[in-house]
Amino acid sequence: ETNPANQNMFEHRLKDAGCDMTRIAFLDQQSHHRLLALYRVSTVILDSYPAGGDTTTREVLEMGKALVTLPARLLGGRWSLGYMSTIGLKESTKKALIASSPEEYIRLAVELGLDDVLRESVEVDIRNSVKNLFYRDDAIGAWEKILLDISPYHQCHKKDTEGKHLEEL
């Protein structure tokens, strides 16, 4: 949804920070296929903060593109970190993508944008590792465990150590 007040606020912040506004473009909300096309032609994708990507991060990783993230404190801002930690990226790749401060977030994005060799190395590692995000037996087992643990049916039909149902006690 386009909100002119939000765009004006961002433009003022960027101008106050000394950004060259001729290099910044604001786009209207995009359809999904156009968003994917924008990812495809982007040099570096920036994870939003404090609520990071989930579906968008997965899509970017599936495309083998470099995505810089600054993990936030809460779960909604840690999806990208989780994906990158799970798929088996090299430590050097994670260091090139995962920032620990706003300053490092900017530095990593600029480095990836300017260093073609670094970016290609990162993207090759992502393409080689992203398959590890899918069809994982450990993920299935973890979902099964948590769903059974929180299931009201399962909770009400657990047996105590003597074999009696809890509701019989």
C-alpha positions as CSV (number, residue, x, y, z in Angstrom):
1,E,0.0,0.0,0.0
2,T,1.4,3.4,-1.0
3,N,1.4,5.9,1.8
4,P,2.7,9.4,0.8
5,A,3.3,10.4,4.4
6,N,5.6,7.4,4.9
7,Q,7.5,8.1,1.7
8,N,8.0,11.7,2.7
9,M,9.3,10.6,6.1
10,F,11.8,8.2,4.5
11,E,12.9,10.8,1.9
12,H,13.5,13.4,4.7
13,R,15.5,10.8,6.7
14,L,17.6,9.9,3.7
15,K,18.3,13.5,2.8
16,D,19.2,14.3,6.4
17,A,21.6,11.4,6.4
18,G,23.3,12.9,3.3
19,C,22.1,10.3,0.8
20,D,22.2,11.1,-2.9
21,M,18.5,11.0,-3.7
22,T,19.2,10.7,-7.4
23,R,20.3,7.1,-6.7
24,I,17.2,6.1,-4.7
25,A,13.9,5.1,-6.2
26,F,10.6,4.4,-4.4
27,L,8.5,1.8,-6.0
28,D,4.8,1.1,-5.6
29,Q,3.7,-2.2,-4.2
30,Q,4.6,-4.9,-6.7
31,S,2.9,-8.1,-7.8
32,H,4.7,-11.2,-6.8
33,H,6.1,-12.0,-10.2
34,R,7.4,-8.4,-10.6
35,L,9.0,-8.6,-7.1
36,L,10.8,-11.8,-8.0
37,A,12.0,-10.1,-11.2
38,L,13.4,-7.2,-9.1
39,Y,15.2,-9.6,-6.9
40,R,16.7,-11.3,-9.9
41,V,18.2,-8.1,-11.3
42,S,19.3,-6.7,-7.9
43,T,23.0,-6.7,-7.0
44,V,22.3,-7.0,-3.2
45,I,19.0,-7.4,-1.4
46,L,18.6,-5.8,2.0
47,D,16.6,-7.6,4.7
48,S,14.0,-5.3,6.3
49,Y,14.5,-4.3,9.9
50,P,13.3,-4.9,12.6
51,A,10.9,-7.4,11.0
52,G,13.0,-9.4,8.6
53,G,11.9,-11.6,5.8
54,D,10.5,-15.1,6.0
55,T,8.9,-15.9,2.6
56,T,10.9,-13.2,0.9
57,T,14.2,-14.4,2.4
58,R,13.4,-17.9,1.3
59,E,12.6,-16.7,-2.3
60,V,15.8,-14.6,-2.4
61,L,17.9,-17.6,-1.2
62,E,16.2,-19.9,-3.7
63,M,17.4,-17.5,-6.4
64,G,20.9,-17.6,-5.1
65,K,21.1,-13.9,-4.4
66,A,23.0,-12.2,-1.6
67,L,20.8,-10.9,1.2
68,V,22.3,-8.8,4.0
69,T,20.5,-9.0,7.3
70,L,20.6,-7.4,10.7
71,P,18.9,-9.8,13.1
72,A,16.6,-8.2,15.6
73,R,15.9,-9.4,19.1
74,L,12.5,-10.9,18.5
75,L,11.6,-13.9,16.3
76,G,10.1,-11.7,13.5
77,G,13.4,-10.2,12.9
78,R,15.4,-13.4,12.9
79,W,14.1,-15.5,10.0
80,S,16.9,-14.7,7.7
81,L,19.5,-15.5,10.4
82,G,17.7,-18.8,11.0
83,Y,17.7,-19.7,7.3
84,M,21.3,-18.8,6.9
85,S,22.4,-20.7,10.0
86,T,20.4,-23.8,8.9
87,I,21.4,-24.3,5.3
88,G,25.1,-24.9,5.9
89,L,26.7,-21.7,4.5
90,K,30.4,-21.3,4.9
91,E,31.5,-19.1,7.8
92,S,32.9,-16.6,5.4
93,T,29.5,-16.3,3.6
94,K,27.7,-15.8,6.9
95,K,30.2,-13.1,7.9
96,A,29.5,-11.4,4.5
97,L,25.7,-11.4,5.0
98,I,24.9,-11.3,8.8
99,A,25.5,-7.9,10.5
100,S,25.6,-7.3,14.3
101,S,25.1,-3.5,14.1
102,P,23.5,-1.0,11.8
103,E,27.0,0.2,10.8
104,E,28.0,-3.3,9.9
105,Y,24.7,-3.8,8.0
106,I,25.6,-0.8,5.8
107,R,29.3,-1.9,5.4
108,L,28.3,-5.4,4.4
109,A,25.8,-4.2,1.8
110,V,28.3,-1.7,0.3
111,E,31.1,-4.4,0.2
112,L,28.8,-6.9,-1.6
113,G,27.6,-4.2,-4.0
114,L,31.1,-3.2,-5.0
115,D,33.1,-6.4,-4.8
116,D,32.0,-8.7,-7.7
117,V,34.4,-11.5,-6.6
118,L,33.0,-11.5,-3.0
119,R,29.4,-11.3,-4.2
120,E,29.9,-14.2,-6.7
121,S,31.6,-16.3,-4.0
122,V,28.7,-15.7,-1.6
123,E,26.1,-16.4,-4.3
124,V,27.8,-19.7,-5.3
125,D,27.7,-20.8,-1.7
126,I,24.1,-19.9,-1.4
127,R,23.2,-21.8,-4.5
128,N,25.1,-24.8,-3.3
129,S,23.5,-24.7,0.2
130,V,19.9,-23.7,-0.3
131,K,18.8,-27.2,-1.1
132,N,19.4,-27.9,2.6
133,L,16.4,-25.8,3.5
134,F,14.0,-28.3,2.0
135,Y,12.9,-31.9,2.7
136,R,14.6,-32.1,6.1
137,D,13.7,-35.0,8.3
138,D,14.9,-33.1,11.4
139,A,12.4,-30.4,10.7
140,I,9.6,-32.9,10.3
141,G,10.5,-34.5,13.6
142,A,10.7,-31.1,15.4
143,W,7.3,-30.1,14.0
144,E,5.8,-33.4,15.1
145,K,7.2,-33.0,18.6
146,I,6.0,-29.5,19.2
147,L,2.5,-30.2,17.7
148,L,2.1,-33.2,19.9
149,D,3.4,-31.3,23.0
150,I,0.8,-28.6,22.5
151,S,-2.0,-30.8,21.3
152,P,-5.0,-30.7,23.8
153,Y,-5.9,-34.3,22.8
154,H,-2.4,-35.5,23.4
155,Q,-2.2,-33.6,26.7
156,C,-5.5,-35.1,27.9
157,H,-4.6,-38.6,27.0
158,K,-1.0,-38.9,28.4
159,K,-0.5,-41.7,30.8
160,D,1.3,-41.4,34.1
161,T,4.2,-43.7,35.0
162,E,1.8,-46.4,36.3
163,G,-0.1,-46.5,33.0
164,K,-3.3,-44.7,34.1
165,H,-4.7,-41.9,32.1
166,L,-4.2,-38.6,33.8
167,E,-8.0,-37.9,33.8
168,E,-8.5,-41.2,35.8
169,L,-6.3,-39.9,38.7
